[in-house]
Amino acid sequence: MKRFICIMFILALAIPAVFAGGNRDKGDGPSGTITIYTSMYEDVIKSVDGALKKEFPNCTIEFVYGGTGQIQAKVAAEQASGKLGCDILLVAEPSYSFELKEKGILHRYISAETDNLAFDYDKEGYWYPVRISNMVLAYNPARNSKDSIPNSFSDFANNASVRGEVSMSNPLTSGTIMASLCALKDKYGYGYFDALGRQDVKIESGAAALAKLETGEYKVVMVLEESVLKKRQEESSRLEVIYPTDGTIIIPSTIMTIADKKSAHNNTRSAEIITDWFLGPKGQNAIVAGWMHSVRKDFDKIPYNSISTGDIQANSMPLNWENCFRQKDEIQRRFESSVTNKR
């Protein structure tokens, strides 16, 4: 009888531990499996993946890469089944986080790192900024002098001397360009889109645009700062960043945890720990090594060949993320009407 009571007592202690974390192992580190959908560069993912595996050897962390449009389409399709194929989302910009929060598929978690964040986050704990991308202009000083080409987003769309020799990405597939168009629409109105159409702006990926900037086919392109910095460091490219005089567009990419019942592995506790790692110094080291800026107040490191985050913030274009979420469909329709359909 005593042996039976002892066994039952042990089981009573063990069962809550099993169900409390779903996949937790001994200690405070994450365990089980975590799947992350992300739009980060694949080589950055490899670096981050290596750092995570070293930090958390008891957790199997899987990255699934896709562009913003691909990830959103994948999540939308999975929502129909009531369960997503991921546990964490690392996406391009906050407006998508607004959407997913409103749909009730996110897990609420108040991170211990909130006091260290230099950028806005969801005060209820549904999403946090994890990396800072900046929409800028770029040119090739071997082919054009800086003072002979647009140095502002306004001139990019209106300076006739570069008509047909400018390029940007597609807001239907790129979250960062979509966010940038929201900021430009708020500043200049929908007439900005009409100006882009008259300017005969080419629509293609940042990588393709930079390649044509190298050859001289383009004079200036609207592109993410990190794409230029990456090319400079890895290929010794001479392409240079122009921080637009009418304001760099700062785009905080966000991290979100999927609610237990809708997530792939029912492992939110491990996702919380990984979130804190991303927001902490170790995770931010990996972010900055990937040519993006840190989200922390106390982080002095900057990406290769960049300027300080503070200097970028001092001359940045306002961006209303609520507007970006609510007006997304309208912005995309107006862009297609003014730019894409004119080809």
N, C-alpha and C positions, 0 to 999 in steps of 0.2 A: 504493500500500500504506500509506504514511504517513497519507494522507487517511482511508483506511478505519479505521485504528487510532484516529485522532483522533475520528472520529464515534462509534465504539464506546465510547470512553472517556467522551464526553459523555453518551451514552445510559445508561451504567452509573451515572453520577452522578445523572441525572435520574429514572430509574425508582424508586429508593427514596424520593425526595422526593415523588413522586406518590402512592405507596401508603401512606406513613407516616401521612399525615393525611387521606387520602380526598379532602378538599375544601380543603385549605389553600392560601392565596395567599402572595405575598411578604410578609415581615414576620412579626411575632408575633401579629397580630390574627386573629380568626376570619374564615372565608370560607365559600363554599358556602351551604348552606341549613340552617337549624335551625327545627324546628317545636316549639312549646311548648304543652302542654295545661295549662290553669290554671283555678282557681276564683276568682281575684281579681276584684274589681269591674271592670266593663268600662271605666269611666272611668279607673281606676288603670292598667289595661292600656295604654290609649292614651298615658298619660303615660310609662310605662316604655318602651313601644315607641318613642316619640319619642326618649327619651334613649339607648336602645340603637342606634338608627339613626344618631344623631349620633356616637356613640362608635365604632361598628363599621360604617362605610359599605360595606365589602367583603363583608358577610354579610347574606344575606336571612333575616330572623327573622320567623317567622309565629306568631301567637298563636291558639289555638283555645280559646274560653271555654266553660265548662259548670259546673254545680253539682257538688258532690262526687259525688253519686249518678250523675249523667250521665257524669262522667269515668271513674268506676270501671266502669260498665257498658260504656263504649266500649273501655276497655283490656281488659276481660275478653273481649269479642267479638273484638278484634284478636289476642289471645294465641292463639286457636284457629288462626290462620293462620301463627303463628310469627313475625310481624313487626308491630310497632306503627306507628301513623301519626305518632308524635312522637319527638323526640330528648331532650327535657327534660320533666319533670313538676314543676309547682308546685302542691302539694296542700294541703288544709286542716290536716292534723295528722299526727303521726309514725306512728300505728299502721298506716296504709296503706303506709308505707315499710317497716315490718317485714314486711308481707305480700309486697311485691314483691321485697324482698331474699331472702326465703326461697324464692321461686319462681325465683330466679336470673336475673332479667331486667335487673338494674341493673349499671351500670359502676362500677368502683372507682376513686376518685380522691382523693388526699390534697391538699386545698386548702392553699394558702399562708396562708389567712386563719384557720386553726383556732385559733391562739393568741389571736386577737382576739374569739372568740365567747364570749358570756356565758351561752349555753344549751347543753344537751347536743346532741351530734351523734354519728353513727355512727363509732366509732373506726377501723373498717376502711375508711371513706371512701365508703360507699354512699349516704348522705344527710346533709344539713345543714339546720339551721333557717335560714329566709330572712326571715321576718317574724313578728311577735308579735301575735296577736289575743287579746283578753281577754273572757271571758264575764262579763257584769255584769247588773245590773238597771237599769231606767230608769223614770222617772215624769215627770209633768207638773206642775210646781209652780204652774201657773196654776189647777189644778183640785184638787190635793191637797197637803197639807203633808207634808213628808218624814217627820215623826214619826208620821203617821197610817197609814202603809203599811209593808209588809215592807221591812226593810233587810238581810235575810239570805236565802240560798237556802232555809234551813230554814223561815222564816216564809212565804216565797213559796208553799210547798207546804202549810203547816199553818195559816196565819192565816185563820180563817173569815170575817173581815170583808171579804176581797177575793175570796171564792169566786165563780167565774164571770166575774171581771173581770181575769184574768191570762192571759198568752199566752206561747208559746215555739214554736220551729221543730220540724220533724219529724226525728228521728234516723235515719230511713231514707233521707233525702236530704241532710241537713246533717251534714258531718263534724265541725263544731265543737260542735254540740249532742250528737252521739253521744259525743264525747270528754268533754263536760261531764257527761253522764249517768254515764259511767264513774267520774269523780271523785266525783260525788254518791252513787253506789252504794257506793263504797269507804268513804265517810265515814258514810253514814246507813243503808246496807243497802237491800235491795229494797223495804223498807217505804216508802221515799221515793217510789217509783213509785205505790204504792197511794195515798199522800197526794195526789199530783198528780191521780190519777183522782177522788178525793173532792172535790178543789178545783175540778173541772170546768175544767181548764186548756184553753185553746183552742190548736189546733195550726195554725200558718200561718207564712208567711215573716216575716222581721224587718221588711221594708218595710211589709207590711200591718199588723203589730202596732203599729209606731210611728205609722202614720196614725190608727189607732183610739185610741192613747194621746193624740194631739193632740185628738181630738174628745171625749174623756172616756168613750168606751165601755169602755176598760180603765183600771185604776188603776196597774198595774205589769206590766212585761214582762221576760222573760229574753231578752237580746239581746247581740250583740257591741258592745263599746265603740265600735268604728270606725263602726258604723252611726249611732250617736247623734252622734258628733263630726262626721261628714260632713253630717248634717242641720243641725246647729248652724251650721257654716261656710257651707254652700251656700244654706240656706233661712232663716237667722237664727232657727232654731227655739229655743223656750224649754225643750225637753225636757232633762232632766238625767240624768247617770249616777249610779248608786249603786254604789259599790265594796262588795260584800257584806261584812258584819261577820264572817261565817264563812269568808271567803276568796274573793278573785277567782280564777277558773279561767283560768290562763295556758295558751294554746294556740300552740305554735310551729308555723307552717306550714313545710313542708319542700320542698327542691329536690333532684331526683334526675336523673341522666343514665342513659338507656337504653343497655344494652350494644350494641356495634357491630352484631353480627349480627341483633339484634332491633329496631334503631332504624330510623327512616324514611330517614335520609340517610347512615348510616355515617360520622358526623362527630363523634366523641367529643372530639377535640382542641378543636374550636371550642366544644363544649358545656362543656368544662372552663374555658375562658377566660371564657365568659359566666357560669358559676357563680361564679368569682372576682369578677367585676364585681358581681353581685348581693350577694355577701357583703362587698364592699368599701364604702368611704365613698360613692361615687357611686351605687351601687345602693341603699344604705340611705337616702340622701337621698330617692330616689324612693319608697321604702316609707313613710317617715315622712310625706311629703307626701300619701300615700294613707291617712292616719289610722291607721296601724298603727305599732307600736313597733319599734325597731331591735333586732337580735340581737347587736350589738357592745358590748364593754366600754367602748370609748373614744369612744362616740357620745353627745353631750350633748343633741342635739335630741329633742324629744318631739312627738307629734301635737298638732294644734290643740285647745286647751281641755282637754288631758289632764293627768294628774299624772305624776310621774317614774316611769320603769320600775322603779327601785329601790324606791320606795314601794309599788308594786303587788306586787313580789316579796316584800316584807317581810310582807305579809298575803295569802298565796295558798294555795289548796287543793291538796294533793298530788295528782298524777295519775300513775298507773303505766301507761306506754305499752305495756308487754308485756301487762298485763291487758286493756287496751283492745283490743289486737289479738286475743288469745286468746278473750276473752269477748264479742266483738262480737255474734255471732249470738244468744247467750243474752240479752244486754242488750236487744237489739231485740225479741226475743220477749216478754220480761217487760214491756217498755214497752207493746207492742201489747196485751197481755193486761190490763194495769192501767189503761191510759189510752185508747188508740185504740179498742179494741173495746167500751168502755163507753158509746159515744155512741149 
